[in-house]
Amino acid sequence: MKRLSLWILVFALMVWVIPASAVAQVRELGTAWQPEHETFIPWYANQKGWDKEEGLQFKLNYFDSGGAMLEALPAKQWVIGGLGGVPMVVGAVRYGSYLIAIANDESITNVMMVRPDSPILKTKGFNKQFPEVYGKPEDIKGKTILCTTVSSAHYAMSNWLKVLGLKDKDVIIKNMDQAQAVAAFESGVGDAVALWAPHLYNGLDKGWKIAADLKMCGVALPVVIIGEKEFCDKNPELVAKSLRVFFRGINLINKEGEKVLPEYKRFYKEWAGMDMTDDMAKKDLVMHPIFNYEEQLKLFDSSKGPSTVDKWQASILEFFTEQGRFKPEDKEKVMKTPYITDKFLKMVKQPIP
């Protein structure tokens, strides 16, 4: 009887001890992404278990635009995500969301495309300050442009028009998501289409021409990592861990380069539902500059005045205000809101693998 009681005691101790010491707690983290370059990193990290090494389990939620992401934010479907600098401003105004890191630079992957026989291509350098930009006012005014509104593509369209002395009101804008815009333009709808990667590569394959990109228009545009305010304030350590995973992916791409292309293509096929050729995948990697941890600390450094990131976002905010989408008081609210922060960056555990 004593021996039986001893075994019962040992078993009870095992049941009590094992969950507490041998089973690590993993916190599920709702994240939000689009079928784009930046999403490869959390997808790959999830495949390799890098998130679990940090005590996290990334749940990757699919969205077709930054606007759609923000619509889901109040329901807390996600707390960390990647979206363009344009919808980031909306997130800051409406929800006080934080900009916590830079995913990549997409200034050359947000473009205006036209068909090869478009009269827009007959004029290059109308504005001498922007010699690579195609088009002149009389060939564009009153024309129909397919565009995903309140997006980085919209930002590209508006800056293109601005270079040529025009505004949004001078053209007819048809709001469509990117896949719809490609299909509609191919069927003959519209005179120009605003696209981001990887959809612009489909356009190139169809023979469409780039009339302008943001870099040609003298504008920088980041894809940023956004954080839901309440979650970030309550869980700064988890936010820092998620960023550590992201920087691990950046280090991998910087180190391996084109060696990641097979996995990159697999990501697009399995998660984004897109078949990419080797050439398309290579272009997508090359055309999205990324910044490692040390570089990002410099981009966020505001010790001598507004940081580089501050300046990027201020330009976007000005765009929204000029377009009448923000009232002057909204602009002032954003300018006074410290939504751009390196707090979580500085908490990232070093060294990063």
C-alpha positions as CSV (number, residue, x, y, z in Angstrom):
1,M,0.0,0.0,0.0
2,K,2.9,2.3,0.9
3,R,4.5,1.5,-2.4
4,L,1.3,2.3,-4.3
5,S,1.0,5.6,-2.5
6,L,4.6,6.4,-3.4
7,W,4.0,5.8,-7.1
8,I,0.8,8.0,-7.0
9,L,2.9,10.7,-5.4
10,V,5.6,10.4,-8.0
11,F,3.0,10.5,-10.8
12,A,1.4,13.6,-9.4
13,L,4.7,15.4,-9.2
14,M,5.4,14.6,-12.8
15,V,2.1,15.9,-13.9
16,W,2.7,19.1,-12.0
17,V,6.3,19.6,-12.9
18,I,6.5,18.8,-16.6
19,P,4.1,21.5,-17.9
20,A,5.8,24.2,-15.8
21,S,9.4,23.5,-16.7
22,A,9.5,21.5,-19.9
23,V,6.7,22.9,-22.0
24,A,7.5,26.5,-23.2
25,Q,4.6,28.9,-23.5
26,V,4.0,30.1,-27.0
27,R,1.9,33.3,-27.6
28,E,-0.1,33.4,-30.7
29,L,0.3,36.7,-32.5
30,G,-2.2,37.9,-35.0
31,T,-0.4,39.6,-37.9
32,A,-1.6,41.2,-41.1
33,W,0.1,41.1,-44.5
34,Q,-0.4,41.6,-48.2
35,P,0.8,39.4,-51.1
36,E,4.1,41.4,-51.4
37,H,7.8,41.3,-50.8
38,E,7.8,42.1,-47.1
39,T,5.5,39.2,-46.3
40,F,8.1,36.7,-47.4
41,I,10.0,37.3,-44.1
42,P,7.2,36.4,-41.6
43,W,6.1,33.6,-43.8
44,Y,9.6,32.1,-44.0
45,A,10.1,32.7,-40.3
46,N,6.9,30.8,-39.6
47,Q,8.1,27.9,-41.9
48,K,11.4,27.7,-40.1
49,G,10.0,28.1,-36.6
50,W,11.9,31.3,-35.9
51,D,8.8,32.8,-34.3
52,K,8.5,29.9,-31.9
53,E,12.2,30.4,-30.9
54,E,11.0,33.8,-29.6
55,G,8.0,32.3,-27.8
56,L,5.6,33.5,-30.6
57,Q,3.3,31.9,-33.1
58,F,2.7,34.1,-36.0
59,K,-0.8,33.9,-37.5
60,L,-0.5,35.4,-40.9
61,N,-3.8,37.1,-42.0
62,Y,-4.1,37.9,-45.7
63,F,-5.3,41.3,-47.0
64,D,-5.3,42.7,-50.5
65,S,-4.5,46.3,-49.4
66,G,-3.5,48.5,-46.5
67,G,-7.0,50.0,-46.4
68,A,-8.5,46.6,-45.9
69,M,-6.0,45.9,-43.1
70,L,-7.0,49.0,-41.3
71,E,-10.7,48.2,-41.6
72,A,-10.0,45.0,-39.6
73,L,-7.9,46.7,-36.9
74,P,-10.6,47.8,-34.5
75,A,-11.8,44.2,-34.2
76,K,-8.2,43.3,-33.2
77,Q,-7.9,40.6,-35.9
78,W,-4.2,41.5,-35.9
79,V,-1.7,43.6,-33.8
80,I,1.4,43.7,-36.0
81,G,1.5,44.0,-39.7
82,G,3.2,45.4,-42.9
83,L,1.6,48.1,-45.0
84,G,2.5,51.1,-47.1
85,G,3.5,54.5,-45.6
86,V,0.3,55.9,-47.1
87,P,-2.2,53.9,-45.2
88,M,0.1,54.1,-42.2
89,V,-0.9,57.8,-41.9
90,V,-4.5,56.8,-41.9
91,G,-3.8,54.3,-39.1
92,A,-2.1,56.9,-37.1
93,V,-5.0,59.4,-37.5
94,R,-7.9,57.0,-36.9
95,Y,-6.4,54.6,-34.3
96,G,-3.1,56.0,-33.0
97,S,-1.2,53.1,-34.5
98,Y,2.6,53.0,-34.2
99,L,5.1,52.9,-37.0
100,I,7.7,50.7,-35.4
101,A,10.1,49.7,-38.2
102,I,10.7,49.8,-42.0
103,A,10.0,46.7,-44.0
104,N,11.5,48.0,-47.3
105,D,11.7,50.9,-49.8
106,E,9.1,50.6,-52.6
107,S,9.7,53.9,-54.4
108,I,10.6,52.2,-57.6
109,T,7.8,49.5,-57.3
110,N,4.9,51.9,-57.3
111,V,4.4,52.9,-60.9
112,M,2.1,54.4,-63.5
113,M,1.7,52.1,-66.5
114,V,0.2,52.8,-69.9
115,R,-0.2,50.7,-73.1
116,P,2.7,50.8,-75.6
117,D,0.6,52.8,-78.1
118,S,-0.5,55.4,-75.5
119,P,0.0,59.1,-76.6
120,I,1.3,59.7,-73.0
121,L,4.6,58.1,-74.1
122,K,5.2,60.7,-76.8
123,T,6.4,63.3,-74.3
124,K,9.3,62.7,-71.8
125,G,10.6,65.3,-69.5
126,F,7.8,67.8,-69.8
127,N,8.8,69.0,-66.4
128,K,12.6,69.6,-66.7
129,Q,13.1,68.8,-63.0
130,F,11.9,65.3,-63.6
131,P,13.4,64.2,-66.9
132,E,12.4,60.5,-66.8
133,V,8.7,61.1,-66.3
134,Y,6.4,60.6,-69.3
135,G,3.3,62.6,-70.2
136,K,2.0,66.1,-70.6
137,P,-1.1,67.8,-69.2
138,E,-3.2,67.8,-72.4
139,D,-2.7,64.0,-72.9
140,I,-3.7,63.1,-69.4
141,K,-6.4,65.6,-68.3
142,G,-9.9,64.0,-68.3
143,K,-8.5,60.5,-68.9
144,T,-9.5,57.4,-66.8
145,I,-7.0,56.0,-64.4
146,L,-7.4,52.6,-62.6
147,C,-6.1,52.9,-59.0
148,T,-6.4,51.4,-55.6
149,T,-7.3,54.5,-53.7
150,V,-5.7,55.5,-50.3
151,S,-2.7,53.3,-51.1
152,S,0.9,53.6,-52.2
153,A,-0.4,53.3,-55.9
154,H,-2.6,56.3,-55.3
155,Y,0.4,58.2,-53.9
156,A,2.3,57.3,-57.1
157,M,-0.6,58.5,-59.3
158,S,-1.0,61.8,-57.4
159,N,2.7,62.6,-57.5
160,W,2.9,61.8,-61.2
161,L,0.0,64.2,-61.8
162,K,1.7,66.8,-59.6
163,V,4.9,66.6,-61.6
164,L,2.8,67.4,-64.7
165,G,0.9,70.3,-63.0
166,L,-2.3,68.3,-62.4
167,K,-4.4,67.1,-59.5
168,D,-6.6,64.1,-58.8
169,K,-9.7,66.1,-59.8
170,D,-8.3,66.5,-63.3
171,V,-8.7,62.8,-64.1
172,I,-11.4,60.2,-63.7
173,I,-10.3,57.7,-61.0
174,K,-11.8,54.2,-60.9
175,N,-11.1,52.5,-57.6
176,M,-10.1,48.8,-57.9
177,D,-7.9,46.4,-56.1
178,Q,-4.7,45.5,-57.9
179,A,-5.8,42.2,-59.4
180,Q,-9.0,43.8,-60.7
181,A,-7.1,46.8,-62.1
182,V,-4.7,44.5,-64.1
183,A,-7.7,42.5,-65.5
184,A,-9.7,45.6,-66.4
185,F,-6.7,47.4,-68.0
186,E,-6.0,44.3,-70.1
187,S,-9.6,44.2,-71.3
188,G,-9.3,47.8,-72.5
189,V,-10.7,49.8,-69.6
190,G,-8.9,53.0,-68.7
191,D,-6.0,55.0,-70.1
192,A,-3.5,54.4,-67.4
193,V,-3.2,52.1,-64.3
194,A,-1.4,52.6,-61.0
195,L,0.3,49.4,-59.8
196,W,2.6,48.1,-57.2
197,A,4.8,45.0,-57.1
198,P,4.3,42.2,-58.0
199,H,1.4,43.3,-60.2
200,L,3.6,45.7,-62.1
201,Y,5.6,42.7,-63.4
202,N,2.4,41.3,-64.9
203,G,2.0,44.6,-66.7
204,L,5.6,44.4,-68.0
205,D,5.0,40.9,-69.3
206,K,2.0,42.2,-71.2
207,G,4.1,44.9,-72.8
208,W,2.8,47.8,-70.8
209,K,5.2,50.7,-70.3
210,I,6.2,52.6,-67.1
211,A,5.3,56.3,-67.4
212,A,6.6,57.1,-64.0
213,D,7.5,55.7,-60.6
214,L,7.8,57.5,-57.3
215,K,11.6,57.7,-57.5
216,M,11.3,59.4,-60.9
217,C,9.0,61.9,-59.2
218,G,11.5,62.6,-56.5
219,V,9.6,60.9,-53.7
220,A,10.6,58.2,-51.2
221,L,8.1,55.6,-50.0
222,P,8.6,53.0,-47.3
223,V,6.6,49.9,-46.5
224,V,6.4,50.0,-42.7
225,I,5.8,47.7,-39.8
226,I,2.7,48.9,-38.0
227,G,1.7,48.1,-34.4
228,E,-1.7,48.3,-32.8
229,K,-1.4,50.9,-30.0
230,E,-3.0,49.1,-27.1
231,F,-1.2,45.8,-27.7
232,C,2.2,47.6,-28.1
233,D,1.7,49.6,-25.0
234,K,0.9,46.5,-22.9
235,N,3.3,44.1,-24.5
236,P,6.5,45.9,-25.6
237,E,8.6,42.8,-25.1
238,L,6.5,40.8,-27.5
239,V,6.7,43.6,-30.1
240,A,10.5,43.6,-29.8
241,K,10.6,39.9,-30.2
242,S,8.5,40.1,-33.4
243,L,10.9,42.7,-34.7
244,R,13.8,40.5,-33.9
245,V,12.3,37.8,-36.1
246,F,11.8,40.3,-38.9
247,F,15.4,41.5,-38.8
248,R,16.6,37.9,-38.8
249,G,14.9,37.6,-42.2
250,I,16.5,40.8,-43.4
251,N,19.9,39.5,-42.4
252,L,19.1,36.2,-44.3
253,I,18.2,38.1,-47.6
254,N,21.3,40.3,-47.3
255,K,23.5,37.3,-46.8
256,E,22.0,34.8,-49.2
257,G,20.7,37.1,-51.9
258,E,19.4,35.1,-54.9
259,K,19.9,31.8,-53.1
260,V,16.5,32.5,-51.4
261,L,14.7,32.6,-54.8
262,P,13.3,29.0,-54.7
263,E,11.7,29.7,-51.3
264,Y,10.7,33.2,-52.4
265,K,8.8,31.7,-55.4
266,R,7.3,29.0,-53.1
267,F,6.0,31.8,-50.8
268,Y,4.3,33.6,-53.7
269,K,2.7,30.4,-55.0
270,E,1.6,28.9,-51.6
271,W,0.6,32.0,-49.7
272,A,-0.1,34.6,-52.3
273,G,-1.4,32.3,-55.0
274,M,0.9,33.7,-57.7
275,D,3.2,31.9,-60.0
276,M,6.4,33.9,-60.4
277,T,9.1,33.3,-63.0
278,D,12.7,33.3,-61.9
279,D,13.1,36.7,-63.6
280,M,10.0,38.2,-61.8
281,A,11.2,36.9,-58.4
282,K,14.7,38.3,-59.0
283,K,13.3,41.7,-59.9
284,D,11.1,41.7,-56.9
285,L,14.0,41.1,-54.6
286,V,16.3,43.6,-56.2
287,M,13.7,46.4,-56.6
288,H,12.9,46.3,-52.8
289,P,15.8,47.8,-50.9
290,I,15.8,46.6,-47.2
291,F,17.5,48.1,-44.1
292,N,19.2,46.1,-41.4
293,Y,19.0,46.8,-37.7
294,E,21.8,49.3,-37.5
295,E,20.6,51.1,-40.6
296,Q,17.1,51.4,-39.2
297,L,18.4,52.9,-35.9
298,K,19.9,55.7,-38.1
299,L,16.7,56.1,-40.1
300,F,14.7,56.7,-36.9
301,D,17.3,58.9,-35.2
302,S,15.8,62.2,-34.3
303,S,18.5,63.5,-32.0
304,K,19.4,66.3,-34.4
305,G,15.9,67.1,-35.7
306,P,13.2,65.2,-37.6
307,S,14.4,61.7,-38.5
308,T,14.5,60.4,-42.1
309,V,11.4,58.4,-41.3
310,D,9.7,61.5,-40.0
311,K,10.4,63.3,-43.2
312,W,9.1,60.5,-45.4
313,Q,5.9,60.3,-43.5
314,A,5.5,64.1,-43.4
315,S,5.6,64.1,-47.2
316,I,2.8,61.5,-47.3
317,L,0.8,63.5,-44.8
318,E,1.1,66.6,-47.0
319,F,-0.1,64.6,-49.9
320,F,-3.3,63.5,-48.1
321,T,-4.0,67.1,-47.0
322,E,-3.5,68.5,-50.5
323,Q,-5.9,65.9,-51.8
324,G,-8.5,67.0,-49.3
325,R,-8.7,63.6,-47.6
326,F,-7.4,65.1,-44.4
327,K,-8.6,68.4,-42.9
328,P,-5.9,70.8,-41.6
329,E,-6.9,69.8,-38.0
330,D,-6.2,66.1,-38.9
331,K,-2.8,67.1,-40.2
332,E,-2.0,68.9,-37.0
333,K,-3.2,66.0,-35.0
334,V,-0.8,63.6,-36.8
335,M,2.1,66.1,-36.5
336,K,1.6,66.2,-32.8
337,T,1.1,62.5,-32.4
338,P,4.3,60.6,-31.6
339,Y,3.3,57.6,-33.7
340,I,6.8,57.1,-35.3
341,T,8.8,55.5,-32.5
342,D,12.1,53.6,-32.1
343,K,11.2,52.5,-28.6
344,F,10.6,48.9,-29.7
345,L,13.6,48.8,-32.0
346,K,15.8,49.7,-29.1
347,M,14.4,46.8,-27.1
348,V,15.4,44.2,-29.7
349,K,17.7,41.6,-28.1
350,Q,21.2,41.5,-29.6
351,P,22.9,39.9,-31.5
352,I,20.4,39.0,-34.2
353,P,21.1,35.7,-36.0
